[in-house]
Every structure is written in structure tokens, then in C-alpha cells.
Amino acid sequence: MKAVRVHEYGARPQLDDIPEPGVSGPWDVLVEIGAAGLCRTDLHILEGQWESIQQPELPYVLGHENAGWVREVGSAVTNVAVGDAVILHPLVTCGLCSPCRIGEDSHCENATFPGLNVDGGMAEYMLSNARAVVKLDEGLAPRDVAALADAGLTAYHAVRKAVPLLAPGSHAVVVGAGGLGHIGIQVLAALTASRITVVDRSESALELAGSLGAHEVVRSTSEEAVLEQVADITKGGADVVFDFVGEHGTERTGPQLLRNRGHYYTIGYGGEVRLPTLELISREINVIGNLVGTYNDLVELMTLTAEGRVSLHTQVYDLADVQRAIDDLDSGQLVGRGILVP
């Protein structure tokens, strides 16, 4: 089968011919990939940022946002059957460790992370297991939801955690309305009554944000201009800032957009958050990290998607065009999410 594999860090991936995986264990699920999302994490993987954390054996298959159709199952699998359309949670978890037992399976102590430390889904087939597959509603197609497996799940997880902080009359500021942020805006509109302000440097991204539920948009021309406009719109600062970029200066600007006792949720990454401890203490602001989401988060997100309250804006590429897709993402030409289809 065709598969996009990392051979060395700091270099482009290659489209290889490799053997198809097969079912060998009772909980295994073999999925024919219908679509795989392209994520900025994939760029960070290629840059080598994850090498010290995951240390997979090279070469391996990229792709951690995957959806498709079940083609074979192990003897113990009962939650899906051959032919079912499914989306795959980005982690394959054990179900037995303490985090799994309390429903925090995104922090499973024995998880594998397809596309990061084992073979992922930028291929024709991918091997997963019963704990990772979510059966799709009949109205949902794999190519329409694949990127929700990580981008959507991560955005949903962050907003879901912040819901108690966003009562009517509160202000939420979204930094970045791209592949992650455009989903976060929709989830905010679906789950909260807060006023939503979106900051981005792209006019087309801001137009999209306005169509998805943003009440105000601010074009990022300079840090000073953003700080001034957001302070005016929010009347003193945001209750919650969702930073879907986390690099290129947003990690410096984001905390400054908060009112006292505000909460800075960092979702995108790549930069460094540096805050004087005196500011943390005197303003009582909080910095919260966010890592994907739980299996239940993904089920809830699929419910919102099936109801038409969350949708992906995508650009579709053939698997063989992965290099062009990577270049479009890296240069900022993608509005929404890139999807690779075998």
C-alpha cells in the first residue's frame, strides 16, 4: 500500500510502498483510510520537535487525524463491524491504568499515538483497536470529519474545560482562526453564551470566523493595535483567551489580552510562554495547557457535527500530493484544514 513516511527529521517525508497491516489480536480493528488530516503537528514532527518525546523507530507513517471504514476486526470487537464508517481517536489506550479508569484516557500511561510514535493513517490502511474507534452517524463521511479527530477534538476539549468560566456577558478571545481556531469558534458558539472576539492576520480567516459565530474580529497588524482593540471590545480584557497558534508572538500577546483573574488556554504550540511570577500573582491569571481530548469528548463532538453545529472547512489533496499540502500549510495558504485522501 502507499504510505507517507518520515525517514529523517529536517527532511521531507516520502511516499513509499509498504505492506498492508493485518489483524492479529482480539481487539484489533483494521481501517481502510478514507481521509487523513494534515496538522501543524506534522510539520513540528518533520522539524524534529517531537524526537526527544516520542522517539519512534524510523521510518514510520505520519497521520494522527484519521477516518475511514472498518475492513476487519478481531474476535473480541463488538462495538463496530465490517463496513462501518468510523473516526479514530488519536490515541490507542489500554483502559486499565488510573487515567483511563477515571475517563482521562488522553493521558493513558500505556498509550500509543499513531502518527507520532507508531504508524499512522497517511496510508491506505491503518491498524487500530476497539477503544479508539467511534462509529459515525449515517450522515457523516470520513473525508468530512477526519481532522476533527485531533484539531476538532483539541479545540472541543479546551472549550469544554472553559465552559464554567464563560457565563452570559463574559468575553472569549480566540487567537488564530485557522485549522484549529475555526472549529473552536463553532464550539464556543454551541456551548457558551460568551461574546466571541477573533484575532488573526488573515482577512479570509476573519471572514470565515464571522460566518461561524464570531461577534467581533480584529486583524493582527501589530501587537499594540491588537491590545488596544481587544481591550476596547472586551471593556478591559478577556475572561478567557484561547491561543490556537502558540508561536510567532501569540504566546507573548495572548496573556496580555486577559483581564485580572483571566485564563490563558494555550492549544497551539511551538513558542515559549514567559510571564513574571509577580504578574501571575498580582493579577491572579492562569495558564492552562490542553492535550487532545478524551474518547467521550470525541463522541460529544461527533454529536455536534451530526447536528450540523460544527463543520470542517477543508481543502482536499490526493495522498500523492502531500508535499504540496505541506507547503500550503507551512506558507499559510490553507484556510481551514488540509485533508489527504488515498
CORJOJO-V489039 format. One record per residue. N is the residue number from 0. RES is the residue in one small letter. PHI is phi in whole degrees, 0 to 359 (NA if undefined). Layout:
n=(N & N)
res=(RES & RES)
phi=(PHI & PHI)
This chain:
n=(0 & 1 & 2 & 3 & 4 & 5 & 6 & 7 & 8 & 9 & 10 & 11 & 12 & 13 & 14 & 15 & 16 & 17 & 18 & 19 & 20 & 21 & 22 & 23 & 24 & 25 & 26 & 27 & 28 & 29 & 30 & 31 & 32 & 33 & 34 & 35 & 36 & 37 & 38 & 39 & 40 & 41 & 42 & 43 & 44 & 45 & 46 & 47 & 48 & 49 & 50 & 51 & 52 & 53 & 54 & 55 & 56 & 57 & 58 & 59 & 60 & 61 & 62 & 63 & 64 & 65 & 66 & 67 & 68 & 69 & 70 & 71 & 72 & 73 & 74 & 75 & 76 & 77 & 78 & 79 & 80 & 81 & 82 & 83 & 84 & 85 & 86 & 87 & 88 & 89 & 90 & 91 & 92 & 93 & 94 & 95 & 96 & 97 & 98 & 99 & 100 & 101 & 102 & 103 & 104 & 105 & 106 & 107 & 108 & 109 & 110 & 111 & 112 & 113 & 114 & 115 & 116 & 117 & 118 & 119 & 120 & 121 & 122 & 123 & 124 & 125 & 126 & 127 & 128 & 129 & 130 & 131 & 132 & 133 & 134 & 135 & 136 & 137 & 138 & 139 & 140 & 141 & 142 & 143 & 144 & 145 & 146 & 147 & 148 & 149 & 150 & 151 & 152 & 153 & 154 & 155 & 156 & 157 & 158 & 159 & 160 & 161 & 162 & 163 & 164 & 165 & 166 & 167 & 168 & 169 & 170 & 171 & 172 & 173 & 174 & 175 & 176 & 177 & 178 & 179 & 180 & 181 & 182 & 183 & 184 & 185 & 186 & 187 & 188 & 189 & 190 & 191 & 192 & 193 & 194 & 195 & 196 & 197 & 198 & 199 & 200 & 201 & 202 & 203 & 204 & 205 & 206 & 207 & 208 & 209 & 210 & 211 & 212 & 213 & 214 & 215 & 216 & 217 & 218 & 219 & 220 & 221 & 222 & 223 & 224 & 225 & 226 & 227 & 228 & 229 & 230 & 231 & 232 & 233 & 234 & 235 & 236 & 237 & 238 & 239 & 240 & 241 & 242 & 243 & 244 & 245 & 246 & 247 & 248 & 249 & 250 & 251 & 252 & 253 & 254 & 255 & 256 & 257 & 258 & 259 & 260 & 261 & 262 & 263 & 264 & 265 & 266 & 267 & 268 & 269 & 270 & 271 & 272 & 273 & 274 & 275 & 276 & 277 & 278 & 279 & 280 & 281 & 282 & 283 & 284 & 285 & 286 & 287 & 288 & 289 & 290 & 291 & 292 & 293 & 294 & 295 & 296 & 297 & 298 & 299 & 300 & 301 & 302 & 303 & 304 & 305 & 306 & 307 & 308 & 309 & 310 & 311 & 312 & 313 & 314 & 315 & 316 & 317 & 318 & 319 & 320 & 321 & 322 & 323 & 324 & 325 & 326 & 327 & 328 & 329 & 330 & 331 & 332 & 333 & 334 & 335 & 336 & 337 & 338 & 339 & 340 & 341)
res=(m & k & a & v & r & v & h & e & y & g & a & r & p & q & l & d & d & i & p & e & p & g & v & s & g & p & w & d & v & l & v & e & i & g & a & a & g & l & c & r & t & d & l & h & i & l & e & g & q & w & e & s & i & q & q & p & e & l & p & y & v & l & g & h & e & n & a & g & w & v & r & e & v & g & s & a & v & t & n & v & a & v & g & d & a & v & i & l & h & p & l & v & t & c & g & l & c & s & p & c & r & i & g & e & d & s & h & c & e & n & a & t & f & p & g & l & n & v & d & g & g & m & a & e & y & m & l & s & n & a & r & a & v & v & k & l & d & e & g & l & a & p & r & d & v & a & a & l & a & d & a & g & l & t & a & y & h & a & v & r & k & a & v & p & l & l & a & p & g & s & h & a & v & v & v & g & a & g & g & l & g & h & i & g & i & q & v & l & a & a & l & t & a & s & r & i & t & v & v & d & r & s & e & s & a & l & e & l & a & g & s & l & g & a & h & e & v & v & r & s & t & s & e & e & a & v & l & e & q & v & a & d & i & t & k & g & g & a & d & v & v & f & d & f & v & g & e & h & g & t & e & r & t & g & p & q & l & l & r & n & r & g & h & y & y & t & i & g & y & g & g & e & v & r & l & p & t & l & e & l & i & s & r & e & i & n & v & i & g & n & l & v & g & t & y & n & d & l & v & e & l & m & t & l & t & a & e & g & r & v & s & l & h & t & q & v & y & d & l & a & d & v & q & r & a & i & d & d & l & d & s & g & q & l & v & g & r & g & i & l & v & p)
phi=(NA & 278 & 207 & 267 & 235 & 276 & 256 & 203 & 282 & 85 & 230 & 288 & 289 & 238 & 267 & 248 & 261 & 226 & 294 & 288 & 288 & 220 & 286 & 227 & 250 & 294 & 259 & 290 & 226 & 266 & 244 & 280 & 287 & 266 & 193 & 229 & 282 & 258 & 242 & 298 & 301 & 299 & 294 & 295 & 298 & 297 & 287 & 98 & 296 & 265 & 302 & 285 & 268 & 262 & 49 & 287 & 283 & 273 & 279 & 213 & 273 & 287 & 112 & 241 & 239 & 227 & 211 & 178 & 231 & 291 & 246 & 199 & 227 & 284 & 293 & 263 & 279 & 233 & 277 & 221 & 226 & 304 & 102 & 293 & 277 & 220 & 247 & 252 & 302 & 293 & 250 & 259 & 250 & 271 & 80 & 244 & 284 & 299 & 301 & 297 & 297 & 259 & 85 & 260 & 291 & 290 & 245 & 309 & 283 & 234 & 287 & 252 & 233 & 308 & 94 & 242 & 233 & 219 & 302 & 256 & 251 & 280 & 199 & 280 & 222 & 215 & 265 & 228 & 218 & 298 & 286 & 258 & 262 & 243 & 291 & 274 & 301 & 302 & 276 & 252 & 254 & 309 & 291 & 276 & 233 & 310 & 290 & 290 & 296 & 232 & 302 & 292 & 297 & 295 & 297 & 298 & 301 & 295 & 294 & 301 & 294 & 272 & 309 & 297 & 269 & 241 & 285 & 307 & 93 & 279 & 237 & 248 & 246 & 255 & 259 & 96 & 247 & 273 & 301 & 276 & 298 & 293 & 281 & 301 & 300 & 294 & 293 & 302 & 295 & 282 & 254 & 228 & 250 & 285 & 280 & 249 & 244 & 244 & 245 & 201 & 271 & 262 & 297 & 294 & 294 & 291 & 298 & 298 & 302 & 298 & 283 & 260 & 129 & 293 & 275 & 222 & 230 & 229 & 278 & 276 & 259 & 201 & 299 & 299 & 295 & 297 & 301 & 293 & 293 & 292 & 299 & 291 & 295 & 270 & 57 & 120 & 131 & 278 & 287 & 221 & 249 & 254 & 264 & 270 & 250 & 73 & 198 & 59 & 100 & 294 & 288 & 271 & 285 & 310 & 297 & 286 & 276 & 276 & 278 & 303 & 68 & 277 & 231 & 257 & 264 & 261 & 243 & 288 & 210 & 134 & 259 & 229 & 272 & 235 & 226 & 299 & 299 & 298 & 292 & 302 & 285 & 291 & 262 & 53 & 266 & 239 & 245 & 236 & 272 & 218 & 239 & 32 & 189 & 275 & 302 & 296 & 303 & 294 & 299 & 296 & 296 & 295 & 295 & 300 & 292 & 297 & 279 & 81 & 268 & 225 & 217 & 266 & 259 & 231 & 235 & 262 & 233 & 292 & 305 & 292 & 264 & 301 & 295 & 293 & 298 & 298 & 297 & 296 & 293 & 294 & 270 & 83 & 278 & 277 & 253 & 96 & 229 & 275 & 235 & 259 & 242 & 299)
